[in-house]
Amino acid sequence: MMQVFAPAKINLSLRILGRRNDGFHEIETLIAPISLCDQIEIDKTDCEKGIEFSCDDLSLPTGDEFFSLPHSVRDVANWSRL
């Protein structure tokens, strides 16, 4: 299992400069880190879908709507580290 902490931040200023060729936006931002973070645990399983997402916060999406995000975990995860 791999465990990662995703630190929180507050955007004090955010300016969108334009859209890039890859679909993302160039931004100019000023952020302030805060002492909160999300704890993310990634583990290999024998799930039929290949990936299973669970969360203890019921207000967050966990089904197909999670995997319809442009860059899902399956796209960015480095599975060789598990």
N, CA, C and O atoms as a GROMACS GRO file, in nm:
protein
  328
    1MET      N    1   0.085  -0.118   0.000
    1MET     CA    2   0.000   0.000   0.000
    1MET      C    3   0.089   0.124   0.000
    1MET      O    4   0.194   0.126   0.064
    2MET      N    5   0.046   0.226  -0.072
    2MET     CA    6   0.114   0.354  -0.074
    2MET      C    7   0.025   0.455  -0.003
    2MET      O    8  -0.096   0.459  -0.028
    3GLN      N    9   0.083   0.536   0.084
    3GLN     CA   10   0.008   0.637   0.157
    3GLN      C   11   0.069   0.773   0.124
    3GLN      O   12   0.190   0.792   0.133
    4VAL      N   13  -0.017   0.868   0.087
    4VAL     CA   14   0.027   1.001   0.047
    4VAL      C   15  -0.057   1.105   0.120
    4VAL      O   16  -0.176   1.082   0.145
    5PHE      N   17   0.003   1.217   0.154
    5PHE     CA   18  -0.071   1.326   0.216
    5PHE      C   19  -0.079   1.441   0.116
    5PHE      O   20   0.023   1.484   0.061
    6ALA      N   21  -0.199   1.490   0.092
    6ALA     CA   22  -0.222   1.599  -0.001
    6ALA      C   23  -0.249   1.725   0.080
    6ALA      O   24  -0.360   1.744   0.132
    7PRO      N   25  -0.149   1.812   0.092
    7PRO     CA   26  -0.166   1.931   0.176
    7PRO      C   27  -0.267   2.030   0.119
    7PRO      O   28  -0.279   2.046  -0.003
    8ALA      N   29  -0.339   2.094   0.208
    8ALA     CA   30  -0.439   2.194   0.169
    8ALA      C   31  -0.372   2.330   0.152
    8ALA      O   32  -0.263   2.355   0.205
    9LYS      N   33  -0.439   2.417   0.080
    9LYS     CA   34  -0.390   2.554   0.059
    9LYS      C   35  -0.509   2.646   0.040
    9LYS      O   36  -0.620   2.601   0.011
   10ILE      N   37  -0.485   2.773   0.058
   10ILE     CA   38  -0.587   2.874   0.032
   10ILE      C   39  -0.537   2.960  -0.084
   10ILE      O   40  -0.425   3.011  -0.080
   11ASN      N   41  -0.620   2.975  -0.186
   11ASN     CA   42  -0.585   3.063  -0.298
   11ASN      C   43  -0.616   3.206  -0.256
   11ASN      O   44  -0.732   3.242  -0.238
   12LEU      N   45  -0.513   3.286  -0.241
   12LEU     CA   46  -0.531   3.426  -0.207
   12LEU      C   47  -0.559   3.510  -0.331
   12LEU      O   48  -0.625   3.614  -0.325
   13SER      N   49  -0.507   3.461  -0.444
   13SER     CA   50  -0.527   3.530  -0.571
   13SER      C   51  -0.520   3.426  -0.681
   13SER      O   52  -0.435   3.336  -0.677
   14LEU      N   53  -0.606   3.436  -0.779
   14LEU     CA   54  -0.605   3.343  -0.893
   14LEU      C   55  -0.645   3.419  -1.018
   14LEU      O   56  -0.754   3.476  -1.025
   15ARG      N   57  -0.556   3.417  -1.116
   15ARG     CA   58  -0.584   3.483  -1.243
   15ARG      C   59  -0.563   3.382  -1.355
   15ARG      O   60  -0.455   3.324  -1.367
   16ILE      N   61  -0.664   3.360  -1.437
   16ILE     CA   62  -0.652   3.270  -1.551
   16ILE      C   63  -0.597   3.349  -1.668
   16ILE      O   64  -0.656   3.448  -1.711
   17LEU      N   65  -0.482   3.304  -1.720
   17LEU     CA   66  -0.413   3.378  -1.826
   17LEU      C   67  -0.454   3.334  -1.966
   17LEU      O   68  -0.447   3.413  -2.060
   18GLY      N   69  -0.497   3.210  -1.980
   18GLY     CA   70  -0.539   3.161  -2.112
   18GLY      C   71  -0.536   3.010  -2.115
   18GLY      O   72  -0.485   2.945  -2.024
   19ARG      N   73  -0.592   2.955  -2.221
   19ARG     CA   74  -0.601   2.810  -2.236
   19ARG      C   75  -0.480   2.760  -2.315
   19ARG      O   76  -0.440   2.820  -2.415
   20ARG      N   77  -0.422   2.649  -2.267
   20ARG     CA   78  -0.308   2.588  -2.336
   20ARG      C   79  -0.357   2.489  -2.441
   20ARG      O   80  -0.475   2.455  -2.445
   21ASN      N   81  -0.267   2.443  -2.526
   21ASN     CA   82  -0.301   2.346  -2.630
   21ASN      C   83  -0.345   2.212  -2.571
   21ASN      O   84  -0.420   2.139  -2.636
   22ASP      N   85  -0.301   2.179  -2.449
   22ASP     CA   86  -0.339   2.052  -2.389
   22ASP      C   87  -0.473   2.059  -2.315
   22ASP      O   88  -0.514   1.962  -2.252
   23GLY      N   89  -0.542   2.174  -2.323
   23GLY     CA   90  -0.673   2.188  -2.260
   23GLY      C   91  -0.670   2.247  -2.120
   23GLY      O   92  -0.773   2.290  -2.069
   24PHE      N   93  -0.552   2.249  -2.058
   24PHE     CA   94  -0.539   2.310  -1.927
   24PHE      C   95  -0.523   2.461  -1.944
   24PHE      O   96  -0.509   2.510  -2.056
   25HIS      N   97  -0.525   2.534  -1.833
   25HIS     CA   98  -0.511   2.679  -1.837
   25HIS      C   99  -0.381   2.724  -1.774
   25HIS      O  100  -0.335   2.666  -1.675
   26GLU      N  101  -0.322   2.827  -1.831
   26GLU     CA  102  -0.210   2.895  -1.767
   26GLU      C  103  -0.269   2.982  -1.658
   26GLU      O  104  -0.368   3.052  -1.682
   27ILE      N  105  -0.210   2.980  -1.540
   27ILE     CA  106  -0.263   3.060  -1.430
   27ILE      C  107  -0.151   3.136  -1.360
   27ILE      O  108  -0.033   3.100  -1.368
   28GLU      N  109  -0.191   3.239  -1.293
   28GLU     CA  110  -0.104   3.313  -1.202
   28GLU      C  111  -0.175   3.309  -1.067
   28GLU      O  112  -0.290   3.350  -1.056
   29THR      N  113  -0.107   3.259  -0.965
   29THR     CA  114  -0.175   3.240  -0.838
   29THR      C  115  -0.083   3.273  -0.721
   29THR      O  116   0.040   3.265  -0.731
   30LEU      N  117  -0.144   3.310  -0.612
   30LEU     CA  118  -0.074   3.330  -0.487
   30LEU      C  119  -0.145   3.242  -0.385
   30LEU      O  120  -0.264   3.261  -0.358
   31ILE      N  121  -0.072   3.146  -0.328
   31ILE     CA  122  -0.134   3.052  -0.236
   31ILE      C  123  -0.067   3.058  -0.099
   31ILE      O  124   0.049   3.096  -0.086
   32ALA      N  125  -0.144   3.020   0.002
   32ALA     CA  126  -0.093   3.011   0.138
   32ALA      C  127  -0.122   2.870   0.189
   32ALA      O  128  -0.238   2.829   0.196
   33PRO      N  129  -0.017   2.795   0.225
   33PRO     CA  130  -0.041   2.662   0.280
   33PRO      C  131  -0.105   2.671   0.418
   33PRO      O  132  -0.083   2.766   0.493
   34ILE      N  133  -0.186   2.570   0.450
   34ILE     CA  134  -0.246   2.562   0.583
   34ILE      C  135  -0.216   2.423   0.641
   34ILE      O  136  -0.166   2.336   0.569
   35SER      N  137  -0.245   2.403   0.766
   35SER     CA  138  -0.201   2.281   0.834
   35SER      C  139  -0.301   2.165   0.823
   35SER      O  140  -0.300   2.076   0.908
   36LEU      N  141  -0.385   2.164   0.721
   36LEU     CA  142  -0.476   2.054   0.697
   36LEU      C  143  -0.429   1.974   0.576
   36LEU      O  144  -0.360   2.027   0.489
   37CYS      N  145  -0.466   1.847   0.571
   37CYS     CA  146  -0.432   1.768   0.454
   37CYS      C  147  -0.529   1.650   0.442
   37CYS      O  148  -0.593   1.610   0.539
   38ASP      N  149  -0.538   1.596   0.321
   38ASP     CA  150  -0.611   1.472   0.298
   38ASP      C  151  -0.511   1.358   0.302
   38ASP      O  152  -0.397   1.373   0.258
   39GLN      N  153  -0.552   1.246   0.355
   39GLN     CA  154  -0.468   1.127   0.356
   39GLN      C  155  -0.521   1.034   0.247
   39GLN      O  156  -0.638   0.996   0.248
   40ILE      N  157  -0.435   0.999   0.154
   40ILE     CA  158  -0.475   0.914   0.042
   40ILE      C  159  -0.400   0.782   0.053
   40ILE      O  160  -0.278   0.780   0.066
   41GLU      N  161  -0.475   0.673   0.047
   41GLU     CA  162  -0.415   0.539   0.050
   41GLU      C  163  -0.446   0.471  -0.082
   41GLU      O  164  -0.561   0.465  -0.124
   42ILE      N  165  -0.343   0.418  -0.146
   42ILE     CA  166  -0.358   0.350  -0.274
   42ILE      C  167  -0.307   0.209  -0.258
   42ILE      O  168  -0.197   0.187  -0.206
   43ASP      N  169  -0.388   0.113  -0.302
   43ASP     CA  170  -0.352  -0.027  -0.286
   43ASP      C  171  -0.402  -0.105  -0.407
   43ASP      O  172  -0.506  -0.073  -0.463
   44LYS      N  173  -0.328  -0.206  -0.446
   44LYS     CA  174  -0.374  -0.294  -0.553
   44LYS      C  175  -0.479  -0.389  -0.498
   44LYS      O  176  -0.468  -0.438  -0.386
   45THR      N  177  -0.583  -0.413  -0.580
   45THR     CA  178  -0.688  -0.509  -0.541
   45THR      C  179  -0.723  -0.594  -0.662
   45THR      O  180  -0.671  -0.574  -0.772
   46ASP      N  181  -0.812  -0.688  -0.642
   46ASP     CA  182  -0.862  -0.771  -0.752
   46ASP      C  183  -1.000  -0.722  -0.796
   46ASP      O  184  -1.084  -0.803  -0.836
   47CYS      N  185  -1.022  -0.594  -0.790
   47CYS     CA  186  -1.150  -0.533  -0.827
   47CYS      C  187  -1.178  -0.559  -0.976
   47CYS      O  188  -1.087  -0.547  -1.059
   48GLU      N  189  -1.300  -0.594  -1.010
   48GLU     CA  190  -1.337  -0.622  -1.149
   48GLU      C  191  -1.318  -0.501  -1.240
   48GLU      O  192  -1.280  -0.517  -1.356
   49LYS      N  193  -1.344  -0.380  -1.190
   49LYS     CA  194  -1.329  -0.258  -1.270
   49LYS      C  195  -1.183  -0.221  -1.289
   49LYS      O  196  -1.152  -0.140  -1.377
   50GLY      N  197  -1.093  -0.275  -1.210
   50GLY     CA  198  -0.953  -0.238  -1.217
   50GLY      C  199  -0.917  -0.133  -1.114
   50GLY      O  200  -0.805  -0.132  -1.063
   51ILE      N  201  -1.012  -0.045  -1.082
   51ILE     CA  202  -0.990   0.058  -0.981
   51ILE      C  203  -1.118   0.071  -0.899
   51ILE      O  204  -1.228   0.067  -0.953
   52GLU      N  205  -1.101   0.085  -0.770
   52GLU     CA  206  -1.215   0.108  -0.682
   52GLU      C  207  -1.181   0.227  -0.594
   52GLU      O  208  -1.072   0.235  -0.539
   53PHE      N  209  -1.275   0.321  -0.582
   53PHE     CA  210  -1.254   0.442  -0.503
   53PHE      C  211  -1.351   0.440  -0.386
   53PHE      O  212  -1.471   0.418  -0.404
   54SER      N  213  -1.300   0.465  -0.268
   54SER     CA  214  -1.388   0.477  -0.152
   54SER      C  215  -1.344   0.596  -0.068
   54SER      O  216  -1.228   0.638  -0.072
   55CYS      N  217  -1.439   0.651   0.006
   55CYS     CA  218  -1.412   0.770   0.085
   55CYS      C  219  -1.506   0.771   0.205
   55CYS      O  220  -1.621   0.729   0.194
   56ASP      N  221  -1.456   0.819   0.319
   56ASP     CA  222  -1.542   0.824   0.437
   56ASP      C  223  -1.627   0.952   0.442
   56ASP      O  224  -1.704   0.970   0.536
   57ASP      N  225  -1.614   1.040   0.343
   57ASP     CA  226  -1.696   1.161   0.332
   57ASP      C  227  -1.806   1.133   0.231
   57ASP      O  228  -1.780   1.129   0.110
   58LEU      N  229  -1.928   1.115   0.277
   58LEU     CA  230  -2.038   1.076   0.189
   58LEU      C  231  -2.078   1.184   0.089
   58LEU      O  232  -2.155   1.157  -0.004
   59SER      N  233  -2.028   1.308   0.106
   59SER     CA  234  -2.064   1.414   0.012
   59SER      C  235  -1.978   1.411  -0.115
   59SER      O  236  -2.007   1.484  -0.210
   60LEU      N  237  -1.875   1.327  -0.119
   60LEU     CA  238  -1.787   1.320  -0.235
   60LEU      C  239  -1.830   1.208  -0.329
   60LEU      O  240  -1.879   1.105  -0.283
   61PRO      N  241  -1.811   1.228  -0.461
   61PRO     CA  242  -1.849   1.124  -0.556
   61PRO      C  243  -1.755   1.004  -0.547
   61PRO      O  244  -1.634   1.021  -0.530
   62THR      N  245  -1.809   0.884  -0.559
   62THR     CA  246  -1.726   0.763  -0.554
   62THR      C  247  -1.756   0.669  -0.670
   62THR      O  248  -1.682   0.572  -0.690
   63GLY      N  249  -1.860   0.693  -0.746
   63GLY     CA  250  -1.898   0.602  -0.854
   63GLY      C  251  -1.841   0.646  -0.987
   63GLY      O  252  -1.730   0.699  -0.994
   64ASP      N  253  -1.919   0.624  -1.094
   64ASP     CA  254  -1.874   0.655  -1.229
   64ASP      C  255  -1.843   0.803  -1.247
   64ASP      O  256  -1.757   0.838  -1.328
   65GLU      N  257  -1.912   0.893  -1.172
   65GLU     CA  258  -1.884   1.036  -1.186
   65GLU      C  259  -1.741   1.070  -1.145
   65GLU      O  260  -1.683   1.165  -1.197
   66PHE      N  261  -1.683   0.993  -1.051
   66PHE     CA  262  -1.544   1.016  -1.012
   66PHE      C  263  -1.450   0.984  -1.127
   66PHE      O  264  -1.355   1.057  -1.153
   67PHE      N  265  -1.477   0.875  -1.197
   67PHE     CA  266  -1.387   0.832  -1.305
   67PHE      C  267  -1.409   0.907  -1.434
   67PHE      O  268  -1.334   0.888  -1.529
   68SER      N  269  -1.511   0.993  -1.441
   68SER     CA  270  -1.531   1.073  -1.560
   68SER      C  271  -1.451   1.203  -1.554
   68SER      O  272  -1.452   1.281  -1.648
   69LEU      N  273  -1.380   1.226  -1.442
   69LEU     CA  274  -1.293   1.343  -1.433
   69LEU      C  275  -1.188   1.336  -1.542
   69LEU      O  276  -1.146   1.226  -1.579
   70PRO      N  277  -1.143   1.450  -1.596
   70PRO     CA  278  -1.049   1.448  -1.709
   70PRO      C  279  -0.923   1.367  -1.684
   70PRO      O  280  -0.877   1.296  -1.774
   71HIS      N  281  -0.867   1.375  -1.567
   71HIS     CA  282  -0.744   1.302  -1.537
   71HIS      C  283  -0.766   1.224  -1.408
   71HIS      O  284  -0.735   1.272  -1.299
   72SER      N  285  -0.819   1.105  -1.422
   72SER     CA  286  -0.852   1.025  -1.305
   72SER      C  287  -0.728   0.962  -1.245
   72SER      O  288  -0.619   0.969  -1.303
   73VAL      N  289  -0.744   0.903  -1.131
   73VAL     CA  290  -0.634   0.836  -1.062
   73VAL      C  291  -0.567   0.735  -1.154
   73VAL      O  292  -0.445   0.721  -1.153
   74ARG      N  293  -0.646   0.665  -1.234
   74ARG     CA  294  -0.590   0.562  -1.323
   74ARG      C  295  -0.493   0.624  -1.423
   74ARG      O  296  -0.402   0.556  -1.470
   75ASP      N  297  -0.510   0.751  -1.458
   75ASP     CA  298  -0.423   0.817  -1.555
   75ASP      C  299  -0.292   0.867  -1.493
   75ASP      O  300  -0.191   0.875  -1.562
   76VAL      N  301  -0.294   0.900  -1.364
   76VAL     CA  302  -0.176   0.963  -1.305
   76VAL      C  303  -0.105   0.876  -1.203
   76VAL      O  304   0.006   0.910  -1.161
   77ALA      N  305  -0.165   0.764  -1.161
   77ALA     CA  306  -0.104   0.680  -1.058
   77ALA      C  307   0.019   0.609  -1.112
   77ALA      O  308   0.021   0.563  -1.226
   78ASN      N  309   0.121   0.601  -1.029
   78ASN     CA  310   0.242   0.527  -1.064
   78ASN      C  311   0.229   0.391  -0.995
   78ASN      O  312   0.281   0.372  -0.885
   79TRP      N  313   0.161   0.297  -1.059
   79TRP     CA  314   0.129   0.168  -0.996
   79TRP      C  315   0.254   0.089  -0.961
   79TRP      O  316   0.248   0.002  -0.874
   80SER      N  317   0.367   0.115  -1.026
   80SER     CA  318   0.489   0.038  -0.996
   80SER      C  319   0.540   0.065  -0.855
   80SER      O  320   0.620  -0.012  -0.804
   81ARG      N  321   0.496   0.174  -0.792
   81ARG     CA  322   0.540   0.205  -0.654
   81ARG      C  323   0.463   0.127  -0.551
   81ARG      O  324   0.502   0.128  -0.434
   82LEU      N  325   0.356   0.060  -0.589
   82LEU     CA  326   0.275  -0.014  -0.491
   82LEU      C  327   0.337  -0.149  -0.461
   82LEU      O  328   0.283  -0.225  -0.381
   0.00000   0.00000   0.00000
